[in-house]
């Protein structure tokens, strides 16, 4: 959340809780593991009332902050997304409402999903010390002690590890799409307006596309494959794929590289935690990691 606050709005969210509170309210409203997520917004349930209140506060916050940026000279504005979009709004037909909705979408889609993606990557690596060692060697060779944005494209093995973790544990475990016209798919008639369910969880573990699908094997992403285009789609696909996909990958890589450059770790909780199909795919119990500074771990090994 701190990363998002600084990147999207250029503010420290620890000083202003409106962003984190709105995110929590939005996630609670659409928590599909709870019956109230299926109730209409117009019903005055406690969750709905808090959702409307916090969303309104966030919209006011974005409007006020964007107005402050407009009053600044363009050369004095920051490089956060809000400042960039303020510049864009002034030279385009983008409305204030569309501008605000884009900011809220980035916030809602980029908080819990990225945290879960990192959590599941750590869960997998904690059970595979050999993969940790290979990643640490790559980080040492590429980053030379300091992780920078320029290093990230060169961390190819880490890319494969993240891909494999997101295959096994996609934070967004199913997508919904609505047919905009009548269509026939594989002999089935799909009427216009039909809601289709596209479950990443099932497709990512389908033995038709994946050898030994339940096993963590990052090397499967290291070579060209003949998978169908949507055998792997943790961020969706097509023109409506996740707008924050590249940002999320950069975020996970940066955090993971920083941790691995300083620590070796092992799992201190259930290797197969229960999972909850909520707004996103969440662990039903805490995932605990025991950390060792590199020097301490090497001393223990000796």
Secondary structure, 3 states (H helix, E strand, C coil): CHHHHHHHHCCCCCCCCHHHHHHHHHHHHCCCCCHHHHCCCCCCCHHHHHHHHHHHHHHHHHHHHHHHHHHCCHHHCCCCHHHHHHHHHCCCCCCHHHHHHHHHHHHHHHCHHHHHHHHHHHHHHHCCHHHHHHHHHHHHHHHCCCCCHHHHCCCHHHHHHHHHHHHHCCCCCCEEEECCCCEEECCEEECCCCEEEECHHHHHCCCCCCCCCCCCCHHHHCCCCCCCCCCCCCCCCHHHCCCCHHHHHHHHHHHHHHHHCCEEEEECCCCCCCEEECCCEEECCCCCEEEEEHHHHHHHHC
